[in-house]
Amino acid sequence: MTEPDNQHRGVDAARLKEHELIKELENIHRSRHDTLLHASPAALAAHTTRMAELEEEYLRRHPERPVSSGRTRSGARARTPRE
C-alpha cells in the first residue's frame, strides 16, 4: 500500500485506544448502509477494508466477548416463527 492510500484509511486500528476503537466502529457501522447504497466502488471497497480492520482488532482484543445465544445458529433455529 502506498502512503497516500494509507492516509485516507485512518490510524492503524492496533494503535487506537479502546475508546477510540469503539467510536470508530460505531461511526463506520452507522455509515455502512449509505456507503453501500450510494458510494463509488472505490469508496465502498475502502469502507469494507477499514471496517474489517477495525472489527478484526476488536475481536483480537476481546476474544472472550459474550455471545448472545440468539445470535448463534442453534439459537436462531430455536426461535418461534412470527405469525
N, C-alpha and C positions, 0 to 999 in steps of 0.2 A: 504494500500500500504506500502510496506517495504521501508526502507531508500534507499537501492541500486536502487530500481525501480524508486524512485523519483529523484535520482541523474541524471540519463540519460535523464530525461524529461526536464530539464532546470529549470529556475527560475519560480516560481509561476506567472502566467500571470497577476494576480491582482497587483503584486509588480513591474511590468515593468513600466518604464516611457513611456510616449506616443510615443516618437521617437523609443524607443526600441521595443515596441509592434508592431509598423508599420514595422520595419525592420524584426522582427521575422515572421510576416505574409507574407511579401514579400518573404523571404527565404523559408518558408515552402510551399507556393504555387508554387514557382519556382521548387522545388524538388519533387512535388507530382507525376507527370507523371512517372518519372523514378522510384520512390518508388513503385508505383502501378505495373509497368511492371517487375521490377527486384528484389525487396526486398523479404526477407523471410516473412512468415506470421506474425511472431512476430514483425518484423520491421515495416511492414505495419500497424499492429494494434497500435503500439506505435505512429507512424506518424499520424494516424487518430485521436487518442486520443489527442495528442498535438495540432493538427490543430483545433479540436473542442474547446479546452480550449482557444486558442488564439482568435478564432472567437467569442466565447461567451463573452470574455472580451471586445473585440472591440464593440460588439453590446450593452453591458452593459454601456459602456462609451458614446456611440453615438446612443441613441435610436431614435433620430430625424434626422438621417443621410438622405441625399437626395436620393430618389429612382427614377431612370430613368423610364419614362413611358414605354419605350421599354423593360424593364426587368420585366414587370407585365404580367399577363395572357391576360388582355384586350389589352394591348399594343402589345403583340406578335401576337394576333389574328388579329389586325388591319394592320399588315404588309402585303404588297402585295407579292404574291409568286414570286420567281425568275423564270425567263424563260430561 
